[in-house]
Amino acid sequence: MQLSPFMRSLGLKYPLFQGGMAWVADGKLAAAVSNAGGLGIIGGGNAPGEVVYNEIKTAISLTDRPFGVNVMLLSPHVDEVVEAILQQKDNIAVVTTGAGNPSRYLKRLQEANIKVIPVVGSVGLAKIMERSGVDAVIAEGMESGGHIGKLTTMTLVPQVVDAIKIPVIAAGGIGDGRGLAAAFMLGAQGVQMGTRFLVARESKISPIYKQAVLKAKDIDTLVTGDFAGHPSRVLKNPMARKYLQIEKAEAAKDHPDFNSLDELGNGSLRRAVETGDPNTGAYMAGEISGMIKKEQTAKEIVEEVCQTASDLLGGVQ
Ligand SMILES: Cc1cc2nc3c(=O)[nH]c(=O)nc-3n(C[C@H](O)[C@H](O)[C@H](O)COP(=O)(O)O)c2cc1C
């Protein structure tokens, strides 16, 4: 598969990122994806710097290939996480960022030879990011699992590609080689997949959560947090239904109090990952879940997706 100069500069064999999923994407999963020739990304989430530092160490012990770290800019530990990354800078190729503008950390990360790639959900944000000097953006559509924006991947990616000059990576609803091929057609230089890697053999999520993804149908996700302004795509389960019910009831009031939902929502992804409890755990996953039917190793996933895309693109690329 032919890679763009940017993807080649990252030292990748395949233009495929594994999304840095909070509580899910540890050093082991990231290393497995990187060993397969994609870009494994450790999810920093809300974890303290020391935890992220140790996951980076784990990845270093398992792979010689480039990998990345996702920094959640709203995390209370964001400064420590960036320090943990800088302390091990020689081994980290990429920092992706979610929930905000990474410009505060941009200079130090880039001076350390780390490419900074924020996730964006709109053309406006993509332009702001380009102006601030980031190396590329991940344009993520609302089909994706976890926190989402408003636009679909199909509409967002080409509009971002047209609006900026830096490389664009497509994310959201991409689960196989057809999705990767389609992303190239939309002008992206690669893709980021999250949901498909949830069920990788190396993914540490509870078997109950994993089975829920494998059994899901196309219409089995819903969006919580929309009324409160932080929408998140999860699989339907008792926890998600309860959350939505309370949220709708609050939204109907003259003075809604969404703070009451915090208790229910806080730590809910972690609970899903660690215990799989459907009554308290948020099974974050994307609309592509309905297409994912088996657990495979990260290597099998990366190779299958890229081989299919390469076959489909034969003569086009
Ligand atoms: C369980 C889960 C947790 C996620 N956590 C994060 C995160 O902490 N930071 C982030 O930037 N993106 C996060 N994402 C988004 C992924 O990195 C990726 O962009 C997205 O899953 C792509 O869409 P897909 O799920 O359709 O493959 C998460 C996604 C999932 C499914």
The ligand as an ORCA input file, in Angstrom:
! r2SCAN-3c Opt
* xyz 0 1
  C     -14.146      3.141     24.382
  C     -13.638      4.340     23.623
  C     -12.864      5.273     24.303
  C     -12.343      6.377     23.616
  N     -11.553      7.261     24.285
  C     -10.974      8.293     23.607
  C     -10.079      9.173     24.271
  O      -9.799      9.034     25.466
  N      -9.522     10.176     23.556
  C      -9.798     10.360     22.212
  O      -9.267     11.287     21.594
  N     -10.634      9.518     21.547
  C     -11.222      8.503     22.217
  N     -12.053      7.633     21.552
  C     -12.233      7.788     20.100
  C     -11.247      6.867     19.330
  O      -9.921      7.241     19.589
  C     -11.495      6.874     17.814
  O     -11.258      8.142     17.259
  C     -12.905      6.443     17.471
  O     -13.241      5.285     18.194
  C     -13.030      6.181     15.971
  O     -14.331      5.792     15.615
  P     -14.836      4.237     15.617
  O     -15.181      3.961     17.041
  O     -16.044      4.283     14.752
  O     -13.721      3.407     15.084
  C     -12.620      6.548     22.232
  C     -13.418      5.595     21.569
  C     -13.919      4.499     22.243
  C     -14.735      3.483     21.486
*
